[in-house]
């Protein structure tokens, strides 16, 4: 589960995971992104930089998923 919001996801670590694990990771990040977006919109948080980190992590996972699908 994606808990540490400050930690950058490593591509090497993601490549070791299966497609099912990557899809679960993607879902967890999207939930965390939604939660952060709601906190920012209700002014409970001012960490707007997190949204960019979430986007990059989502793109990283989607890229690796696409690579795995093209290999098989």
Residue, then its C-alpha position, 0 to 999 in steps of 0.5 A: x500500500x502506498x503510505x509514505x507520500x514523501x517517498x519517491x517511487x523507484x522505477x527499479x522497484x516497480x519493475x519487480x512487481x507483477x501486473x496485479x501488484x502494479x494495478x493495486x498500487x495504481x489504485x492506491x495512488x489514485x485514492x491518495x491523490x483524490x484525498x489530497x485534492x479534497x484536502x486542498x480544496x477544503x483548505x485542510x492542507x496546503x501541500x499542493x506539490x503532492x499533486x505533481x508527485x502523485x501524477x508522476x507516480x501514476x505516469x511511472x506505473x502506467x508506463x511500466x504496465x504498458x511495457x509489460x503488456x507489450x512484452x507479452 
